[in-house]
C-alpha cells in the first residue's frame, strides 16, 4: 500500500514538474518574442507564476533557458550527425529548423550585445551550427584539398546562416520553395567554385 502511495506521489510530482517546466518555457518564449528587454529571470518567473529559484532549478541558468526558448534541433545536446545524402536534404532540414525558430533566433542575435545571457547563448548557437554544418557536409568537405577546407566551411556557414533565411523569407518575401532553391544554389556555388582553387 505504501509503495503504491509513493509511486502515485512520485508520478504526481513528475507531472507537476513537467507542467511547471512547460509554463516557464511558454512564459520565456512570450517575453522573448514580445519585448526582449523584458527577458529577465524575475519576469519569466512572475509570468510563469513561480519563483526564480524554480526557474534556475528547472533550466540550470539563464543561457540554458534562452536556448530552450529559442528552440532548435541544433540547440540540443550535440549528437552524432550523419553526413546528409544531398544538398537538398541539408537545406530541407535547415529550413525545417528555421521556419520554427528563425524569428526568435534573429531577435536574440539583434539583442545579444545588450541583454545579459543573450551573447553566451548566441555564441553557443554559432558553435553548434558550425558543428552541424561540418558534420552534414563531411562528405563534400573531404573532397576538397585540406588547405581550402576551412574556406569551404566558412562559405557553407555563410550560405546556411539564419540571416540568409531571414533575408529570403522575411525581407524579400519569397516562399519556402524559392528560398530553399536559392540557398541550394549558394551552397553549390561554394562547393563547385572552391574546387577550382589551386
NUMARTOR-206977 format. One line per 4 residues: number of its first residue (from 1); their letters; for each residue x, y, z negated of N, C-alpha, C. Coordinates in nm, 2 decimals, always signed. Each point is the difference from the previous one (the first is absolute). Layout:
// NUMARTOR-206977
NUM) A) X/Y/Z/X/Y/Z/X/Y/Z | ... $
***
This chain:
// NUMARTOR-206977
1) XXXX) +0.08/-0.12/+0.00/-0.08/+0.12/+0.00/+0.09/+0.13/+0.00 | +0.10/+0.00/-0.09/+0.09/+0.11/+0.00/+0.08/+0.02/+0.13 | +0.03/-0.11/+0.06/+0.08/+0.00/+0.12/-0.09/+0.07/+0.11 | -0.13/-0.04/+0.00/-0.09/+0.06/+0.10/-0.02/+0.15/-0.02 $
5) XXXX) -0.01/+0.04/-0.13/-0.01/+0.14/-0.03/+0.12/+0.08/+0.04 | +0.12/-0.06/-0.02/+0.13/+0.06/+0.03/+0.01/+0.02/+0.15 | -0.04/-0.11/+0.08/+0.00/+0.00/+0.14/-0.09/+0.11/+0.06 | -0.12/+0.01/-0.06/-0.10/+0.10/+0.04/+0.05/+0.14/-0.03 $
9) XXXX) +0.06/+0.01/-0.12/+0.05/+0.13/-0.04/+0.11/+0.05/+0.10 | +0.09/-0.09/+0.03/+0.11/+0.03/+0.09/-0.05/+0.03/+0.14 | -0.11/-0.07/+0.04/-0.06/+0.03/+0.14/-0.06/+0.14/+0.00 | -0.07/+0.03/-0.11/-0.06/+0.13/-0.01/+0.10/+0.11/+0.00 $
13) XXXX) +0.11/-0.02/-0.08/+0.11/+0.10/+0.00/+0.06/+0.02/+0.14 | +0.02/-0.12/+0.07/+0.06/+0.01/+0.13/-0.09/+0.08/+0.10 | -0.13/-0.02/-0.01/-0.10/+0.07/+0.08/+0.00/+0.15/-0.03 | +0.01/+0.03/-0.13/+0.00/+0.14/-0.04/+0.13/+0.07/+0.05 $
17) XXXX) +0.11/-0.08/-0.01/+0.13/+0.06/+0.05/+0.00/+0.02/+0.15 | -0.06/-0.09/+0.07/-0.01/+0.02/+0.15/-0.08/+0.11/+0.03 | -0.11/+0.02/-0.07/-0.09/+0.11/+0.02/+0.07/+0.14/-0.03 | +0.07/+0.00/-0.11/+0.08/+0.12/-0.03/+0.10/+0.03/+0.10 $
21) XXXX) +0.07/-0.10/+0.05/+0.10/+0.02/+0.10/-0.06/+0.06/+0.13 | -0.11/-0.05/+0.04/-0.07/+0.05/+0.12/-0.05/+0.14/-0.02 | -0.05/+0.03/-0.12/-0.05/+0.13/-0.03/+0.11/+0.10/+0.00 | +0.12/-0.03/-0.05/+0.12/+0.08/+0.00/+0.04/+0.03/+0.15 $
25) XXXX) +0.00/-0.11/+0.08/+0.05/+0.01/+0.14/-0.10/+0.09/+0.08 | -0.13/-0.02/-0.02/-0.10/+0.09/+0.07/+0.02/+0.14/-0.05 | +0.02/+0.03/-0.12/+0.02/+0.13/-0.05/+0.12/+0.07/+0.06 | +0.11/-0.08/+0.00/+0.13/+0.05/+0.06/-0.02/+0.03/+0.15 $
29) XXXX) -0.07/-0.09/+0.07/-0.02/+0.03/+0.14/-0.09/+0.12/+0.03 | -0.10/+0.02/-0.09/-0.09/+0.12/+0.02/+0.08/+0.13/-0.03 | +0.08/+0.00/-0.11/+0.08/+0.11/-0.03/+0.11/+0.03/+0.11 | +0.05/-0.11/+0.05/+0.11/+0.00/+0.10/-0.05/+0.06/+0.13 $
33) XXXX) -0.12/-0.04/+0.04/-0.05/+0.04/+0.13/-0.07/+0.13/-0.01 | -0.04/+0.04/-0.12/-0.07/+0.13/-0.02/+0.10/+0.11/-0.01 | +0.06/+0.03/-0.11/+0.10/+0.10/-0.02/+0.12/-0.06/-0.06 | +0.10/-0.03/+0.08/+0.12/-0.07/-0.05/+0.06/+0.07/-0.13 $
37) XXXX) -0.01/+0.13/-0.01/+0.05/+0.07/-0.11/-0.06/-0.04/-0.13 | -0.12/-0.06/+0.00/-0.07/-0.04/-0.12/+0.04/-0.15/-0.03 | +0.09/-0.05/+0.07/+0.04/-0.14/-0.02/+0.10/-0.01/-0.12 | -0.05/-0.01/-0.12/+0.08/-0.02/-0.12/-0.06/-0.12/-0.07 $
41) XXXX) +0.08/-0.06/-0.08/-0.04/-0.12/-0.08/-0.12/+0.04/-0.09 | +0.01/+0.12/-0.05/-0.11/+0.04/-0.09/-0.13/+0.02/+0.08 | +0.00/+0.05/+0.12/-0.12/+0.02/+0.08/-0.05/-0.14/+0.05 | +0.09/-0.09/+0.03/-0.04/-0.13/+0.04/-0.07/-0.07/-0.11 $
45) XXXX) +0.06/+0.00/-0.12/-0.06/-0.06/-0.12/-0.14/+0.05/-0.03 | -0.01/+0.14/+0.01/-0.13/+0.06/-0.03/-0.10/-0.05/+0.10 | +0.03/+0.00/+0.13/-0.09/-0.03/+0.10/-0.04/-0.15/-0.01 | +0.09/-0.08/-0.05/-0.03/-0.15/-0.01/-0.06/-0.03/-0.14 $
49) XXXX) -0.02/+0.10/-0.08/-0.06/-0.02/-0.14/+0.09/-0.09/-0.08 | +0.13/+0.02/+0.00/+0.09/-0.08/-0.08/+0.11/+0.09/-0.05 | +0.11/-0.05/-0.05/+0.11/+0.08/-0.05/+0.12/-0.01/+0.08 | +0.09/+0.09/-0.01/+0.13/+0.00/+0.07/+0.07/-0.13/-0.03 $
53) XXXX) +0.00/-0.04/-0.13/+0.07/-0.12/-0.04/-0.05/-0.12/+0.08 | -0.14/-0.01/+0.02/-0.05/-0.11/+0.07/+0.04/+0.01/+0.15 | +0.01/+0.12/+0.06/+0.04/+0.01/+0.13/+0.14/-0.05/+0.02 | +0.09/+0.04/-0.10/+0.14/-0.05/+0.01/+0.01/-0.15/-0.03 $
57) XXXX) -0.08/-0.05/-0.09/+0.01/-0.14/-0.03/-0.05/-0.08/+0.12 | -0.09/+0.06/+0.08/-0.06/-0.07/+0.11/+0.10/+0.00/+0.12 | +0.06/+0.12/+0.03/+0.08/+0.02/+0.12/+0.15/+0.01/-0.02 | +0.04/+0.02/-0.13/+0.14/+0.01/-0.03/+0.05/+0.14/+0.00 $
61) XXXX) -0.02/+0.08/+0.11/+0.05/+0.13/+0.00/-0.08/+0.08/+0.11 | +0.03/+0.13/+0.01/-0.08/+0.08/+0.09/+0.03/-0.03/+0.15 | +0.13/-0.04/+0.02/+0.04/-0.03/+0.14/-0.07/-0.13/+0.05 | -0.01/-0.10/-0.09/-0.07/-0.12/+0.04/-0.15/+0.03/+0.03 $
65) XXXX) -0.06/+0.09/-0.08/-0.14/+0.04/+0.02/-0.02/+0.07/+0.13 | +0.10/+0.09/+0.03/-0.01/+0.07/+0.13/+0.01/-0.10/+0.12 | +0.09/-0.10/-0.01/+0.01/-0.10/+0.11/-0.13/-0.07/+0.01 | -0.06/-0.04/-0.12/-0.12/-0.08/+0.01/-0.12/+0.09/+0.05 $
69) XXXX) +0.00/+0.13/-0.03/-0.10/+0.09/+0.05/+0.01/+0.02/+0.15 | +0.12/+0.01/+0.05/+0.02/+0.01/+0.15/-0.04/-0.13/+0.06 | +0.06/-0.11/-0.05/-0.04/-0.13/+0.05/+0.08/-0.03/+0.13 | +0.04/-0.12/+0.02/+0.07/-0.04/+0.12/+0.05/-0.14/-0.02 $
73) XXXX) +0.00/-0.08/+0.12/+0.06/-0.13/-0.02/+0.15/+0.01/-0.01 | +0.06/+0.11/+0.04/+0.14/+0.03/-0.02/+0.03/+0.05/-0.13 | -0.10/+0.03/-0.08/+0.02/+0.05/-0.14/+0.00/-0.12/-0.10 | -0.03/-0.11/+0.05/+0.00/-0.12/-0.09/+0.14/-0.04/-0.03 $
77) XXXX) +0.01/-0.09/-0.09/+0.14/-0.05/-0.03/+0.05/-0.06/+0.13 | +0.13/+0.03/+0.03/+0.05/-0.05/+0.13/-0.01/-0.15/+0.01 | -0.06/-0.04/+0.11/-0.01/-0.15/+0.03/+0.07/-0.02/+0.13 | +0.06/-0.12/+0.02/+0.07/-0.03/+0.12/-0.10/+0.03/+0.12 $
81) XXXX) +0.05/+0.08/+0.10/-0.08/+0.03/+0.11/+0.06/-0.08/+0.12 | -0.09/-0.08/+0.06/+0.05/-0.07/+0.12/+0.01/+0.10/+0.12 | +0.10/-0.01/+0.08/+0.01/+0.08/+0.12/-0.13/-0.02/+0.08 | -0.06/+0.11/+0.04/-0.13/-0.01/+0.07/+0.03/-0.03/+0.14 $
85) XXXX) -0.10/-0.06/+0.07/+0.02/-0.06/+0.13/+0.01/+0.10/+0.11 | -0.07/+0.12/-0.02/+0.00/+0.10/+0.11/-0.01/+0.14/-0.05 | +0.03/+0.09/+0.08/-0.01/+0.14/-0.04/-0.15/+0.03/-0.03 | -0.09/-0.06/+0.08/-0.14/+0.03/-0.02/-0.05/-0.05/-0.14 $
89) XXXX) +0.06/-0.12/-0.04/-0.04/-0.05/-0.13/+0.05/+0.09/-0.11 | +0.12/+0.05/+0.02/+0.06/+0.09/-0.10/-0.09/+0.13/-0.01 | -0.03/+0.06/+0.11/-0.08/+0.12/+0.00/-0.14/-0.02/-0.06 | -0.06/-0.11/+0.03/-0.13/-0.03/-0.05/+0.00/-0.01/-0.15 $
93) XXXX) +0.10/-0.07/-0.05/+0.02/-0.01/-0.15/+0.02/+0.13/-0.06 | +0.08/+0.08/+0.06/+0.03/+0.14/-0.04/-0.12/+0.08/-0.01 | -0.08/+0.00/+0.11/-0.12/+0.08/+0.00/-0.11/-0.05/-0.09 | +0.00/-0.13/-0.02/-0.10/-0.05/-0.11/+0.03/+0.07/-0.13 $
97) XXXX) +0.13/+0.01/-0.03/+0.04/+0.07/-0.12/-0.03/+0.15/+0.00 | +0.04/+0.06/+0.10/-0.01/+0.15/+0.01/-0.15/+0.04/+0.00 | -0.08/-0.07/+0.07/-0.14/+0.03/+0.01/-0.06/+0.00/-0.14 | +0.05/-0.08/-0.09/-0.05/-0.01/-0.14/+0.06/+0.11/-0.09 $
101) XXXX) +0.13/+0.01/+0.01/+0.07/+0.09/-0.10/+0.07/+0.12/+0.06 | +0.00/+0.02/+0.13/+0.07/+0.10/+0.06/-0.02/+0.14/-0.05 | -0.13/+0.04/-0.02/-0.03/+0.13/-0.04/+0.05/+0.02/-0.15 | -0.01/-0.10/-0.08/+0.05/+0.02/-0.14/+0.15/+0.01/+0.00 $
105) XXXX) +0.07/-0.08/+0.09/+0.14/+0.01/+0.01/+0.05/+0.13/+0.04 | -0.07/+0.06/+0.10/+0.04/+0.13/+0.05/-0.02/+0.11/-0.11 | -0.11/-0.02/-0.08/-0.02/+0.10/-0.11/+0.11/-0.01/-0.10 | +0.04/-0.12/-0.03/+0.11/-0.02/-0.10/+0.13/+0.06/+0.05 $
109) XXXX) +0.03/-0.03/+0.13/+0.12/+0.05/+0.05/+0.01/+0.16/+0.01 | -0.12/+0.06/+0.02/-0.01/+0.14/+0.00/+0.03/+0.06/-0.13 | -0.03/-0.07/-0.11/+0.01/+0.05/-0.14/+0.12/-0.06/-0.07 | +0.08/-0.08/+0.07/+0.11/-0.07/-0.08/+0.10/+0.09/-0.07 $
113) XXXX) +0.02/+0.12/+0.05/+0.10/+0.09/-0.06/-0.06/+0.09/-0.11 | -0.13/-0.01/-0.01/-0.07/+0.09/-0.10/-0.06/-0.08/-0.12 | -0.04/-0.12/+0.02/-0.07/-0.07/-0.11/+0.09/-0.11/-0.05 | +0.03/+0.00/-0.13/+0.08/-0.10/-0.06/-0.05/-0.14/+0.03 $
117) XXXX) +0.08/-0.09/+0.03/-0.04/-0.14/+0.03/-0.02/-0.03/+0.15 | -0.04/+0.10/+0.07/-0.02/-0.02/+0.15/+0.13/-0.03/+0.07 | +0.11/+0.08/-0.04/+0.13/-0.02/+0.07/+0.05/-0.14/-0.01 | -0.01/-0.06/-0.12/+0.05/-0.13/-0.03/-0.09/-0.10/+0.08 $
121) XXXX) -0.13/+0.02/+0.00/-0.09/-0.09/+0.07/+0.03/+0.00/+0.15 | +0.03/+0.13/+0.05/+0.02/+0.01/+0.15/+0.14/-0.06/+0.03 | +0.10/+0.01/-0.08/+0.13/-0.06/+0.03/-0.02/-0.15/+0.00 | -0.07/-0.06/-0.10/-0.03/-0.14/+0.00/-0.07/-0.05/+0.12 $
125) XXXX) -0.10/+0.08/+0.05/-0.07/-0.03/+0.12/+0.08/+0.00/+0.12 | +0.10/+0.09/+0.01/+0.09/+0.01/+0.12/+0.09/-0.13/+0.00 | +0.05/-0.03/-0.12/+0.08/-0.12/-0.01/-0.07/-0.13/+0.04 | -0.13/-0.01/-0.04/-0.08/-0.12/+0.03/-0.03/+0.00/+0.15 $
129) XXXX) -0.03/+0.12/+0.06/-0.03/+0.01/+0.14/+0.13/-0.05/+0.08 | +0.11/+0.05/-0.04/+0.13/-0.04/+0.07/+0.02/-0.15/-0.01 | -0.02/-0.06/-0.12/+0.02/-0.14/-0.01/-0.10/-0.08/+0.09 | -0.13/+0.05/+0.00/-0.10/-0.06/+0.08/+0.03/+0.00/+0.15 $
133) XXXX) +0.04/+0.12/+0.05/+0.03/+0.02/+0.14/+0.12/-0.09/+0.04 | +0.10/+0.00/-0.09/+0.12/-0.08/+0.03/-0.03/-0.14/+0.01 | -0.09/-0.05/-0.09/-0.04/-0.14/+0.01/-0.09/-0.03/+0.12 | -0.09/+0.09/+0.02/-0.10/-0.02/+0.11/+0.07/-0.01/+0.14 $
137) XXXX) +0.11/+0.08/+0.01/+0.07/+0.01/+0.13/+0.14/-0.07/+0.00 | +0.01/-0.09/-0.10/+0.13/-0.07/-0.01/+0.05/-0.06/+0.13 | -0.09/-0.07/+0.07/+0.04/-0.06/+0.13/+0.05/+0.10/+0.10 | -0.07/+0.11/+0.01/+0.04/+0.10/+0.10/+0.12/+0.07/-0.04 $
141) XXXX) +0.02/+0.03/-0.13/+0.12/+0.06/-0.05/+0.12/-0.08/+0.02 | -0.01/-0.13/-0.01/+0.11/-0.10/+0.02/+0.05/+0.00/+0.14 | -0.08/+0.04/+0.09/+0.04/+0.01/+0.14/+0.09/+0.12/+0.04 | +0.01/+0.09/-0.09/+0.08/+0.12/+0.02/+0.14/-0.02/-0.06 $
145) XXXX) +0.09/+0.07/+0.06/+0.14/+0.00/-0.06/+0.00/+0.05/-0.14 | +0.08/-0.05/-0.08/+0.01/+0.04/-0.14/+0.02/+0.15/-0.02 | +0.08/+0.05/+0.09/+0.04/+0.15/-0.01/-0.12/+0.09/+0.02 | -0.11/-0.05/+0.07/-0.11/+0.09/+0.03/-0.13/-0.05/-0.08 $
149) XXXX) +0.02/-0.10/-0.07/-0.12/-0.06/-0.07/-0.07/+0.10/-0.10 | +0.08/+0.08/-0.07/-0.05/+0.09/-0.09/-0.08/+0.12/+0.07 | +0.06/+0.04/+0.12/-0.07/+0.10/+0.08/-0.13/-0.05/+0.05 | -0.01/-0.13/+0.04/-0.12/-0.06/+0.05/-0.10/+0.00/-0.12 $
153) XXXX) +0.04/-0.04/-0.12/-0.09/-0.01/-0.11/-0.05/+0.14/-0.03 | +0.08/+0.10/+0.00/-0.04/+0.14/-0.02/-0.11/+0.04/+0.10 | +0.02/-0.04/+0.12/-0.10/+0.03/+0.11/-0.13/-0.07/-0.03 | +0.01/-0.12/-0.05/-0.12/-0.08/-0.03/-0.08/+0.06/-0.12 $
157) XXXX) +0.08/+0.05/-0.10/-0.06/+0.06/-0.12/-0.07/+0.13/+0.04 | +0.06/+0.07/+0.10/-0.07/+0.13/+0.04/-0.12/-0.03/+0.08 | +0.00/-0.10/+0.09/-0.12/-0.04/+0.08/-0.11/-0.05/-0.09 | +0.03/-0.06/-0.11/-0.10/-0.07/-0.08/-0.04/+0.08/-0.12 $
161) XXXX) +0.05/+0.12/-0.01/-0.02/+0.09/-0.12/-0.15/+0.04/-0.01 | -0.05/+0.01/-0.12/-0.14/+0.04/-0.03/-0.03/+0.14/+0.06 | +0.10/+0.09/+0.02/-0.02/+0.13/+0.06/-0.04/-0.02/+0.15 | +0.06/-0.10/+0.06/-0.04/-0.02/+0.15/-0.14/-0.04/+0.00 $
165) XXXX) -0.04/-0.09/-0.09/-0.14/-0.04/+0.00/-0.09/+0.12/-0.02 | +0.03/+0.09/-0.10/-0.07/+0.12/-0.02/-0.01/+0.09/+0.12 | +0.11/+0.02/+0.07/+0.00/+0.08/+0.12/-0.09/-0.05/+0.10 | +0.00/-0.13/+0.03/-0.08/-0.06/+0.10/-0.15/-0.01/-0.04 $
169) XXXX) -0.03/-0.05/-0.12/-0.13/-0.02/-0.04/-0.07/+0.12/-0.05 | +0.07/+0.08/-0.08/-0.07/+0.12/-0.06/+0.02/+0.13/+0.08 | +0.12/+0.03/+0.04/+0.03/+0.12/+0.07/-0.04/+0.00/+0.14 | +0.03/-0.11/+0.07/-0.04/-0.01/+0.14/-0.14/-0.06/+0.02 $
173) XXXX) -0.05/-0.06/-0.10/-0.14/-0.06/+0.00/-0.01/-0.12/+0.10 | +0.11/-0.07/+0.02/+0.00/-0.12/+0.09/-0.07/-0.12/-0.08 | -0.07/-0.08/+0.08/-0.05/-0.12/-0.07/+0.11/-0.10/-0.03 | -0.04/-0.10/-0.08/+0.11/-0.09/-0.05/+0.07/-0.07/+0.12 $
177) XXXX) -0.08/-0.05/+0.10/+0.06/-0.07/+0.11/+0.11/+0.08/+0.07 | -0.04/+0.13/+0.03/+0.09/+0.09/+0.07/+0.12/+0.03/-0.09 | -0.02/+0.02/-0.13/+0.11/+0.03/-0.09/+0.10/-0.12/-0.01 | -0.06/-0.12/-0.01/+0.09/-0.12/-0.01/+0.08/-0.01/+0.13 $
181) XXXX) -0.06/+0.02/+0.11/+0.07/-0.01/+0.13/+0.11/+0.10/+0.01 | -0.02/+0.12/-0.05/+0.11/+0.10/-0.01/+0.12/-0.05/-0.08 | -0.04/-0.05/-0.12/+0.11/-0.05/-0.10/+0.07/-0.11/+0.07 | -0.07/-0.09/+0.06/+0.07/-0.12/+0.07/+0.10/+0.05/+0.10 $
185) XXXX) -0.04/+0.11/+0.08/+0.09/+0.05/+0.10/+0.12/+0.06/-0.06 | -0.02/+0.07/-0.12/+0.11/+0.06/-0.07/+0.10/-0.11/-0.04 | -0.05/-0.10/-0.06/+0.08/-0.11/-0.05/+0.08/-0.07/+0.11 | -0.07/-0.03/+0.11/+0.06/-0.06/+0.12/+0.11/+0.09/+0.06 $
189) XXXX) -0.02/+0.13/-0.01/+0.10/+0.09/+0.05/+0.12/+0.00/-0.08 | -0.01/-0.01/-0.14/+0.11/-0.02/-0.09/+0.08/-0.12/+0.03 | -0.08/-0.11/+0.01/+0.07/-0.14/+0.02/+0.07/-0.01/+0.14 | -0.06/+0.05/+0.10/+0.06/-0.01/+0.13/+0.11/+0.10/+0.03 $
193) XXXX) -0.02/+0.12/-0.04/+0.10/+0.10/+0.03/+0.13/-0.02/-0.08 | -0.01/-0.05/-0.13/+0.12/-0.02/-0.08/+0.08/-0.11/+0.06 | -0.06/-0.09/+0.07/+0.08/-0.11/+0.06/+0.10/+0.06/+0.11 | -0.04/+0.12/+0.05/+0.09/+0.06/+0.10/+0.12/+0.06/-0.05 $
197) XX) +0.00/+0.02/-0.14/+0.12/+0.07/-0.06/+0.12/-0.09/+0.00 | +0.10/+0.04/+0.05/+0.12/-0.08/+0.02/+0.09/+0.01/-0.13 $
***
